[in-house]
Amino acid sequence: MELISTIWGLLALASFIWVIYDVLTQNKSLTNVMKVVWIIIALLFGIIGAVVYYFIGKKK
């Protein structure tokens, strides 16, 4: 059980770091306010926030 929690935590951390990286370096069309909003969403909701960002916030 401890291993699963550790893996889940690492996945959440990796997804948070990915959203921060993508928002700040790749997604130039977002305003500064929206960048902060997406980072907060990723921080609060972890993997679910990253998935929502991928489908809604990320410009293809």
mmCIF file of the N, C-alpha and C atoms, coordinates in Angstrom:
data_MODEL
# 
_entry.id   MODEL 
# 
loop_
_atom_site.group_PDB 
_atom_site.id 
_atom_site.type_symbol 
_atom_site.label_atom_id 
_atom_site.label_alt_id 
_atom_site.label_comp_id 
_atom_site.label_asym_id 
_atom_site.label_entity_id 
_atom_site.label_seq_id 
_atom_site.pdbx_PDB_ins_code 
_atom_site.Cartn_x 
_atom_site.Cartn_y 
_atom_site.Cartn_z 
_atom_site.occupancy 
_atom_site.B_iso_or_equiv 
_atom_site.pdbx_formal_charge 
_atom_site.auth_seq_id 
_atom_site.auth_comp_id 
_atom_site.auth_asym_id 
_atom_site.auth_atom_id 
_atom_site.pdbx_PDB_model_num 
ATOM 1   N N  . MET A 1 1  ? 0.815  -1.192 0.000   1.00 0.00 ? 1  MET A N  1 
ATOM 2   C CA . MET A 1 1  ? 0.000  0.000  0.000   1.00 0.00 ? 1  MET A CA 1 
ATOM 3   C C  . MET A 1 1  ? 0.862  1.260  0.000   1.00 0.00 ? 1  MET A C  1 
ATOM 4   N N  . GLU A 1 2  ? 1.959  1.199  0.718   1.00 0.00 ? 2  GLU A N  1 
ATOM 5   C CA . GLU A 1 2  ? 2.863  2.341  0.773   1.00 0.00 ? 2  GLU A CA 1 
ATOM 6   C C  . GLU A 1 2  ? 3.497  2.611  -0.596  1.00 0.00 ? 2  GLU A C  1 
ATOM 7   N N  . LEU A 1 3  ? 3.799  1.547  -1.325  1.00 0.00 ? 3  LEU A N  1 
ATOM 8   C CA . LEU A 1 3  ? 4.384  1.694  -2.656  1.00 0.00 ? 3  LEU A CA 1 
ATOM 9   C C  . LEU A 1 3  ? 3.411  2.372  -3.605  1.00 0.00 ? 3  LEU A C  1 
ATOM 10  N N  . ILE A 1 4  ? 2.150  2.012  -3.518  1.00 0.00 ? 4  ILE A N  1 
ATOM 11  C CA . ILE A 1 4  ? 1.133  2.618  -4.385  1.00 0.00 ? 4  ILE A CA 1 
ATOM 12  C C  . ILE A 1 4  ? 1.000  4.103  -4.086  1.00 0.00 ? 4  ILE A C  1 
ATOM 13  N N  . SER A 1 5  ? 1.029  4.470  -2.826  1.00 0.00 ? 5  SER A N  1 
ATOM 14  C CA . SER A 1 5  ? 0.953  5.879  -2.442  1.00 0.00 ? 5  SER A CA 1 
ATOM 15  C C  . SER A 1 5  ? 2.158  6.653  -2.960  1.00 0.00 ? 5  SER A C  1 
ATOM 16  N N  . THR A 1 6  ? 3.317  6.044  -2.886  1.00 0.00 ? 6  THR A N  1 
ATOM 17  C CA . THR A 1 6  ? 4.532  6.691  -3.377  1.00 0.00 ? 6  THR A CA 1 
ATOM 18  C C  . THR A 1 6  ? 4.469  6.890  -4.885  1.00 0.00 ? 6  THR A C  1 
ATOM 19  N N  . ILE A 1 7  ? 4.055  5.869  -5.598  1.00 0.00 ? 7  ILE A N  1 
ATOM 20  C CA . ILE A 1 7  ? 3.938  5.966  -7.060  1.00 0.00 ? 7  ILE A CA 1 
ATOM 21  C C  . ILE A 1 7  ? 2.915  7.024  -7.442  1.00 0.00 ? 7  ILE A C  1 
ATOM 22  N N  . TRP A 1 8  ? 1.760  7.015  -6.755  1.00 0.00 ? 8  TRP A N  1 
ATOM 23  C CA . TRP A 1 8  ? 0.718  8.001  -7.046  1.00 0.00 ? 8  TRP A CA 1 
ATOM 24  C C  . TRP A 1 8  ? 1.243  9.417  -6.778  1.00 0.00 ? 8  TRP A C  1 
ATOM 25  N N  . GLY A 1 9  ? 1.970  9.611  -5.709  1.00 0.00 ? 9  GLY A N  1 
ATOM 26  C CA . GLY A 1 9  ? 2.540  10.909 -5.397  1.00 0.00 ? 9  GLY A CA 1 
ATOM 27  C C  . GLY A 1 9  ? 3.554  11.373 -6.434  1.00 0.00 ? 9  GLY A C  1 
ATOM 28  N N  . LEU A 1 10 ? 4.381  10.445 -6.898  1.00 0.00 ? 10 LEU A N  1 
ATOM 29  C CA . LEU A 1 10 ? 5.356  10.792 -7.943  1.00 0.00 ? 10 LEU A CA 1 
ATOM 30  C C  . LEU A 1 10 ? 4.667  11.139 -9.257  1.00 0.00 ? 10 LEU A C  1 
ATOM 31  N N  . LEU A 1 11 ? 3.598  10.420 -9.591  1.00 0.00 ? 11 LEU A N  1 
ATOM 32  C CA . LEU A 1 11 ? 2.835  10.738 -10.806 1.00 0.00 ? 11 LEU A CA 1 
ATOM 33  C C  . LEU A 1 11 ? 2.176  12.109 -10.696 1.00 0.00 ? 11 LEU A C  1 
ATOM 34  N N  . ALA A 1 12 ? 1.637  12.409 -9.530  1.00 0.00 ? 12 ALA A N  1 
ATOM 35  C CA . ALA A 1 12 ? 1.019  13.721 -9.317  1.00 0.00 ? 12 ALA A CA 1 
ATOM 36  C C  . ALA A 1 12 ? 2.063  14.831 -9.424  1.00 0.00 ? 12 ALA A C  1 
ATOM 37  N N  . LEU A 1 13 ? 3.237  14.621 -8.848  1.00 0.00 ? 13 LEU A N  1 
ATOM 38  C CA . LEU A 1 13 ? 4.316  15.605 -8.935  1.00 0.00 ? 13 LEU A CA 1 
ATOM 39  C C  . LEU A 1 13 ? 4.776  15.795 -10.378 1.00 0.00 ? 13 LEU A C  1 
ATOM 40  N N  . ALA A 1 14 ? 4.941  14.696 -11.094 1.00 0.00 ? 14 ALA A N  1 
ATOM 41  C CA . ALA A 1 14 ? 5.366  14.777 -12.493 1.00 0.00 ? 14 ALA A CA 1 
ATOM 42  C C  . ALA A 1 14 ? 4.325  15.506 -13.342 1.00 0.00 ? 14 ALA A C  1 
ATOM 43  N N  . SER A 1 15 ? 3.045  15.242 -13.106 1.00 0.00 ? 15 SER A N  1 
ATOM 44  C CA . SER A 1 15 ? 2.006  15.918 -13.878 1.00 0.00 ? 15 SER A CA 1 
ATOM 45  C C  . SER A 1 15 ? 1.981  17.406 -13.562 1.00 0.00 ? 15 SER A C  1 
ATOM 46  N N  . PHE A 1 16 ? 2.200  17.768 -12.302 1.00 0.00 ? 16 PHE A N  1 
ATOM 47  C CA . PHE A 1 16 ? 2.254  19.172 -11.917 1.00 0.00 ? 16 PHE A CA 1 
ATOM 48  C C  . PHE A 1 16 ? 3.430  19.880 -12.593 1.00 0.00 ? 16 PHE A C  1 
ATOM 49  N N  . ILE A 1 17 ? 4.587  19.252 -12.576 1.00 0.00 ? 17 ILE A N  1 
ATOM 50  C CA . ILE A 1 17 ? 5.766  19.833 -13.219 1.00 0.00 ? 17 ILE A CA 1 
ATOM 51  C C  . ILE A 1 17 ? 5.545  19.971 -14.720 1.00 0.00 ? 17 ILE A C  1 
ATOM 52  N N  . TRP A 1 18 ? 4.902  18.969 -15.353 1.00 0.00 ? 18 TRP A N  1 
ATOM 53  C CA . TRP A 1 18 ? 4.627  19.031 -16.787 1.00 0.00 ? 18 TRP A CA 1 
ATOM 54  C C  . TRP A 1 18 ? 3.709  20.205 -17.115 1.00 0.00 ? 18 TRP A C  1 
ATOM 55  N N  . VAL A 1 19 ? 2.653  20.407 -16.318 1.00 0.00 ? 19 VAL A N  1 
ATOM 56  C CA . VAL A 1 19 ? 1.728  21.520 -16.572 1.00 0.00 ? 19 VAL A CA 1 
ATOM 57  C C  . VAL A 1 19 ? 2.456  22.846 -16.428 1.00 0.00 ? 19 VAL A C  1 
ATOM 58  N N  . ILE A 1 20 ? 3.269  23.000 -15.391 1.00 0.00 ? 20 ILE A N  1 
ATOM 59  C CA . ILE A 1 20 ? 4.020  24.247 -15.218 1.00 0.00 ? 20 ILE A CA 1 
ATOM 60  C C  . ILE A 1 20 ? 4.936  24.485 -16.420 1.00 0.00 ? 20 ILE A C  1 
ATOM 61  N N  . TYR A 1 21 ? 5.667  23.468 -16.816 1.00 0.00 ? 21 TYR A N  1 
ATOM 62  C CA . TYR A 1 21 ? 6.569  23.600 -17.964 1.00 0.00 ? 21 TYR A CA 1 
ATOM 63  C C  . TYR A 1 21 ? 5.805  23.980 -19.225 1.00 0.00 ? 21 TYR A C  1 
ATOM 64  N N  . ASP A 1 22 ? 4.721  23.264 -19.505 1.00 0.00 ? 22 ASP A N  1 
ATOM 65  C CA . ASP A 1 22 ? 3.968  23.504 -20.731 1.00 0.00 ? 22 ASP A CA 1 
ATOM 66  C C  . ASP A 1 22 ? 3.315  24.884 -20.719 1.00 0.00 ? 22 ASP A C  1 
ATOM 67  N N  . VAL A 1 23 ? 2.739  25.266 -19.592 1.00 0.00 ? 23 VAL A N  1 
ATOM 68  C CA . VAL A 1 23 ? 2.075  26.567 -19.501 1.00 0.00 ? 23 VAL A CA 1 
ATOM 69  C C  . VAL A 1 23 ? 3.083  27.700 -19.694 1.00 0.00 ? 23 VAL A C  1 
ATOM 70  N N  . LEU A 1 24 ? 4.243  27.593 -19.076 1.00 0.00 ? 24 LEU A N  1 
ATOM 71  C CA . LEU A 1 24 ? 5.195  28.699 -19.112 1.00 0.00 ? 24 LEU A CA 1 
ATOM 72  C C  . LEU A 1 24 ? 6.047  28.743 -20.375 1.00 0.00 ? 24 LEU A C  1 
ATOM 73  N N  . THR A 1 25 ? 6.278  27.609 -21.023 1.00 0.00 ? 25 THR A N  1 
ATOM 74  C CA . THR A 1 25 ? 7.185  27.624 -22.166 1.00 0.00 ? 25 THR A CA 1 
ATOM 75  C C  . THR A 1 25 ? 6.520  27.335 -23.508 1.00 0.00 ? 25 THR A C  1 
ATOM 76  N N  . GLN A 1 26 ? 5.496  26.514 -23.527 1.00 0.00 ? 26 GLN A N  1 
ATOM 77  C CA . GLN A 1 26 ? 4.930  26.077 -24.795 1.00 0.00 ? 26 GLN A CA 1 
ATOM 78  C C  . GLN A 1 26 ? 3.641  26.797 -25.181 1.00 0.00 ? 26 GLN A C  1 
ATOM 79  N N  . ASN A 1 27 ? 2.818  27.133 -24.217 1.00 0.00 ? 27 ASN A N  1 
ATOM 80  C CA . ASN A 1 27 ? 1.501  27.685 -24.490 1.00 0.00 ? 27 ASN A CA 1 
ATOM 81  C C  . ASN A 1 27 ? 1.548  29.209 -24.412 1.00 0.00 ? 27 ASN A C  1 
ATOM 82  N N  . LYS A 1 28 ? 2.075  29.830 -25.446 1.00 0.00 ? 28 LYS A N  1 
ATOM 83  C CA . LYS A 1 28 ? 2.272  31.285 -25.471 1.00 0.00 ? 28 LYS A CA 1 
ATOM 84  C C  . LYS A 1 28 ? 0.965  32.049 -25.640 1.00 0.00 ? 28 LYS A C  1 
ATOM 85  N N  . SER A 1 29 ? -0.104 31.384 -26.082 1.00 0.00 ? 29 SER A N  1 
ATOM 86  C CA . SER A 1 29 ? -1.359 32.081 -26.344 1.00 0.00 ? 29 SER A CA 1 
ATOM 87  C C  . SER A 1 29 ? -2.139 32.407 -25.068 1.00 0.00 ? 29 SER A C  1 
ATOM 88  N N  . LEU A 1 30 ? -1.771 31.812 -23.943 1.00 0.00 ? 30 LEU A N  1 
ATOM 89  C CA . LEU A 1 30 ? -2.476 32.078 -22.696 1.00 0.00 ? 30 LEU A CA 1 
ATOM 90  C C  . LEU A 1 30 ? -2.045 33.422 -22.104 1.00 0.00 ? 30 LEU A C  1 
ATOM 91  N N  . THR A 1 31 ? -3.011 34.108 -21.489 1.00 0.00 ? 31 THR A N  1 
ATOM 92  C CA . THR A 1 31 ? -2.671 35.327 -20.764 1.00 0.00 ? 31 THR A CA 1 
ATOM 93  C C  . THR A 1 31 ? -1.979 34.933 -19.456 1.00 0.00 ? 31 THR A C  1 
ATOM 94  N N  . ASN A 1 32 ? -1.340 35.889 -18.825 1.00 0.00 ? 32 ASN A N  1 
ATOM 95  C CA . ASN A 1 32 ? -0.657 35.607 -17.561 1.00 0.00 ? 32 ASN A CA 1 
ATOM 96  C C  . ASN A 1 32 ? -1.626 35.128 -16.492 1.00 0.00 ? 32 ASN A C  1 
ATOM 97  N N  . VAL A 1 33 ? -2.822 35.706 -16.482 1.00 0.00 ? 33 VAL A N  1 
ATOM 98  C CA . VAL A 1 33 ? -3.830 35.295 -15.499 1.00 0.00 ? 33 VAL A CA 1 
ATOM 99  C C  . VAL A 1 33 ? -4.217 33.838 -15.720 1.00 0.00 ? 33 VAL A C  1 
ATOM 100 N N  . MET A 1 34 ? -4.427 33.444 -16.968 1.00 0.00 ? 34 MET A N  1 
ATOM 101 C CA . MET A 1 34 ? -4.804 32.059 -17.255 1.00 0.00 ? 34 MET A CA 1 
ATOM 102 C C  . MET A 1 34 ? -3.664 31.091 -16.954 1.00 0.00 ? 34 MET A C  1 
ATOM 103 N N  . LYS A 1 35 ? -2.439 31.535 -17.138 1.00 0.00 ? 35 LYS A N  1 
ATOM 104 C CA . LYS A 1 35 ? -1.296 30.693 -16.778 1.00 0.00 ? 35 LYS A CA 1 
ATOM 105 C C  . LYS A 1 35 ? -1.306 30.397 -15.286 1.00 0.00 ? 35 LYS A C  1 
ATOM 106 N N  . VAL A 1 36 ? -1.548 31.431 -14.486 1.00 0.00 ? 36 VAL A N  1 
ATOM 107 C CA . VAL A 1 36 ? -1.605 31.250 -13.033 1.00 0.00 ? 36 VAL A CA 1 
ATOM 108 C C  . VAL A 1 36 ? -2.773 30.340 -12.662 1.00 0.00 ? 36 VAL A C  1 
ATOM 109 N N  . VAL A 1 37 ? -3.914 30.527 -13.315 1.00 0.00 ? 37 VAL A N  1 
ATOM 110 C CA . VAL A 1 37 ? -5.085 29.694 -13.030 1.00 0.00 ? 37 VAL A CA 1 
ATOM 111 C C  . VAL A 1 37 ? -4.775 28.230 -13.320 1.00 0.00 ? 37 VAL A C  1 
ATOM 112 N N  . TRP A 1 38 ? -4.163 27.929 -14.461 1.00 0.00 ? 38 TRP A N  1 
ATOM 113 C CA . TRP A 1 38 ? -3.853 26.533 -14.795 1.00 0.00 ? 38 TRP A CA 1 
ATOM 114 C C  . TRP A 1 38 ? -2.838 25.935 -13.822 1.00 0.00 ? 38 TRP A C  1 
ATOM 115 N N  . ILE A 1 39 ? -1.871 26.715 -13.394 1.00 0.00 ? 39 ILE A N  1 
ATOM 116 C CA . ILE A 1 39 ? -0.890 26.208 -12.433 1.00 0.00 ? 39 ILE A CA 1 
ATOM 117 C C  . ILE A 1 39 ? -1.563 25.904 -11.095 1.00 0.00 ? 39 ILE A C  1 
ATOM 118 N N  . ILE A 1 40 ? -2.461 26.776 -10.662 1.00 0.00 ? 40 ILE A N  1 
ATOM 119 C CA . ILE A 1 40 ? -3.187 26.522 -9.406  1.00 0.00 ? 40 ILE A CA 1 
ATOM 120 C C  . ILE A 1 40 ? -4.070 25.290 -9.531  1.00 0.00 ? 40 ILE A C  1 
ATOM 121 N N  . ILE A 1 41 ? -4.751 25.132 -10.666 1.00 0.00 ? 41 ILE A N  1 
ATOM 122 C CA . ILE A 1 41 ? -5.582 23.946 -10.887 1.00 0.00 ? 41 ILE A CA 1 
ATOM 123 C C  . ILE A 1 41 ? -4.726 22.686 -10.828 1.00 0.00 ? 41 ILE A C  1 
ATOM 124 N N  . ALA A 1 42 ? -3.573 22.721 -11.464 1.00 0.00 ? 42 ALA A N  1 
ATOM 125 C CA . ALA A 1 42 ? -2.685 21.553 -11.445 1.00 0.00 ? 42 ALA A CA 1 
ATOM 126 C C  . ALA A 1 42 ? -2.183 21.264 -10.037 1.00 0.00 ? 42 ALA A C  1 
ATOM 127 N N  . LEU A 1 43 ? -1.916 22.301 -9.272  1.00 0.00 ? 43 LEU A N  1 
ATOM 128 C CA . LEU A 1 43 ? -1.446 22.124 -7.903  1.00 0.00 ? 43 LEU A CA 1 
ATOM 129 C C  . LEU A 1 43 ? -2.537 21.518 -7.016  1.00 0.00 ? 43 LEU A C  1 
ATOM 130 N N  . LEU A 1 44 ? -3.740 22.013 -7.157  1.00 0.00 ? 44 LEU A N  1 
ATOM 131 C CA . LEU A 1 44 ? -4.836 21.547 -6.297  1.00 0.00 ? 44 LEU A CA 1 
ATOM 132 C C  . LEU A 1 44 ? -5.373 20.173 -6.683  1.00 0.00 ? 44 LEU A C  1 
ATOM 133 N N  . PHE A 1 45 ? -5.427 19.891 -7.988  1.00 0.00 ? 45 PHE A N  1 
ATOM 134 C CA . PHE A 1 45 ? -6.082 18.671 -8.440  1.00 0.00 ? 45 PHE A CA 1 
ATOM 135 C C  . PHE A 1 45 ? -5.134 17.615 -9.007  1.00 0.00 ? 45 PHE A C  1 
ATOM 136 N N  . GLY A 1 46 ? -3.841 17.897 -9.041  1.00 0.00 ? 46 GLY A N  1 
ATOM 137 C CA . GLY A 1 46 ? -2.843 16.905 -9.435  1.00 0.00 ? 46 GLY A CA 1 
ATOM 138 C C  . GLY A 1 46 ? -3.058 16.337 -10.822 1.00 0.00 ? 46 GLY A C  1 
ATOM 139 N N  . ILE A 1 47 ? -3.156 15.032 -10.897 1.00 0.00 ? 47 ILE A N  1 
ATOM 140 C CA . ILE A 1 47 ? -3.270 14.332 -12.177 1.00 0.00 ? 47 ILE A CA 1 
ATOM 141 C C  . ILE A 1 47 ? -4.551 14.722 -12.900 1.00 0.00 ? 47 ILE A C  1 
ATOM 142 N N  . ILE A 1 48 ? -5.645 14.859 -12.177 1.00 0.00 ? 48 ILE A N  1 
ATOM 143 C CA . ILE A 1 48 ? -6.913 15.245 -12.811 1.00 0.00 ? 48 ILE A CA 1 
ATOM 144 C C  . ILE A 1 48 ? -6.785 16.641 -13.415 1.00 0.00 ? 48 ILE A C  1 
ATOM 145 N N  . GLY A 1 49 ? -6.141 17.548 -12.724 1.00 0.00 ? 49 GLY A N  1 
ATOM 146 C CA . GLY A 1 49 ? -5.911 18.887 -13.251 1.00 0.00 ? 49 GLY A CA 1 
ATOM 147 C C  . GLY A 1 49 ? -5.057 18.866 -14.509 1.00 0.00 ? 49 GLY A C  1 
ATOM 148 N N  . ALA A 1 50 ? -4.051 18.000 -14.546 1.00 0.00 ? 50 ALA A N  1 
ATOM 149 C CA . ALA A 1 50 ? -3.203 17.884 -15.733 1.00 0.00 ? 50 ALA A CA 1 
ATOM 150 C C  . ALA A 1 50 ? -3.989 17.321 -16.917 1.00 0.00 ? 50 ALA A C  1 
ATOM 151 N N  . VAL A 1 51 ? -4.861 16.358 -16.651 1.00 0.00 ? 51 VAL A N  1 
ATOM 152 C CA . VAL A 1 51 ? -5.679 15.788 -17.723 1.00 0.00 ? 51 VAL A CA 1 
ATOM 153 C C  . VAL A 1 51 ? -6.640 16.844 -18.271 1.00 0.00 ? 51 VAL A C  1 
ATOM 154 N N  . VAL A 1 52 ? -7.262 17.604 -17.379 1.00 0.00 ? 52 VAL A N  1 
ATOM 155 C CA . VAL A 1 52 ? -8.169 18.673 -17.817 1.00 0.00 ? 52 VAL A CA 1 
ATOM 156 C C  . VAL A 1 52 ? -7.400 19.703 -18.631 1.00 0.00 ? 52 VAL A C  1 
ATOM 157 N N  . TYR A 1 53 ? -6.215 20.077 -18.182 1.00 0.00 ? 53 TYR A N  1 
ATOM 158 C CA . TYR A 1 53 ? -5.387 21.024 -18.944 1.00 0.00 ? 53 TYR A CA 1 
ATOM 159 C C  . TYR A 1 53 ? -5.069 20.466 -20.326 1.00 0.00 ? 53 TYR A C  1 
ATOM 160 N N  . TYR A 1 54 ? -4.730 19.193 -20.397 1.00 0.00 ? 54 TYR A N  1 
ATOM 161 C CA . TYR A 1 54 ? -4.362 18.597 -21.675 1.00 0.00 ? 54 TYR A CA 1 
ATOM 162 C C  . TYR A 1 54 ? -5.513 18.677 -22.680 1.00 0.00 ? 54 TYR A C  1 
ATOM 163 N N  . PHE A 1 55 ? -6.727 18.415 -22.213 1.00 0.00 ? 55 PHE A N  1 
ATOM 164 C CA . PHE A 1 55 ? -7.869 18.393 -23.133 1.00 0.00 ? 55 PHE A CA 1 
ATOM 165 C C  . PHE A 1 55 ? -8.518 19.761 -23.339 1.00 0.00 ? 55 PHE A C  1 
ATOM 166 N N  . ILE A 1 56 ? -8.414 20.665 -22.389 1.00 0.00 ? 56 ILE A N  1 
ATOM 167 C CA . ILE A 1 56 ? -9.097 21.951 -22.498 1.00 0.00 ? 56 ILE A CA 1 
ATOM 168 C C  . ILE A 1 56 ? -8.132 23.119 -22.708 1.00 0.00 ? 56 ILE A C  1 
ATOM 169 N N  . GLY A 1 57 ? -7.073 23.184 -21.938 1.00 0.00 ? 57 GLY A N  1 
ATOM 170 C CA . GLY A 1 57 ? -6.219 24.358 -21.940 1.00 0.00 ? 57 GLY A CA 1 
ATOM 171 C C  . GLY A 1 57 ? -5.080 24.333 -22.926 1.00 0.00 ? 57 GLY A C  1 
ATOM 172 N N  . LYS A 1 58 ? -4.616 23.164 -23.288 1.00 0.00 ? 58 LYS A N  1 
ATOM 173 C CA . LYS A 1 58 ? -3.455 23.037 -24.172 1.00 0.00 ? 58 LYS A CA 1 
ATOM 174 C C  . LYS A 1 58 ? -3.874 23.327 -25.604 1.00 0.00 ? 58 LYS A C  1 
ATOM 175 N N  . LYS A 1 59 ? -3.156 24.226 -26.230 1.00 0.00 ? 59 LYS A N  1 
ATOM 176 C CA . LYS A 1 59 ? -3.424 24.539 -27.637 1.00 0.00 ? 59 LYS A CA 1 
ATOM 177 C C  . LYS A 1 59 ? -2.644 23.569 -28.518 1.00 0.00 ? 59 LYS A C  1 
ATOM 178 N N  . LYS A 1 60 ? -3.322 22.985 -29.434 1.00 0.00 ? 60 LYS A N  1 
ATOM 179 C CA . LYS A 1 60 ? -2.712 21.981 -30.315 1.00 0.00 ? 60 LYS A CA 1 
ATOM 180 C C  . LYS A 1 60 ? -1.978 22.640 -31.469 1.00 0.00 ? 60 LYS A C  1 
# 
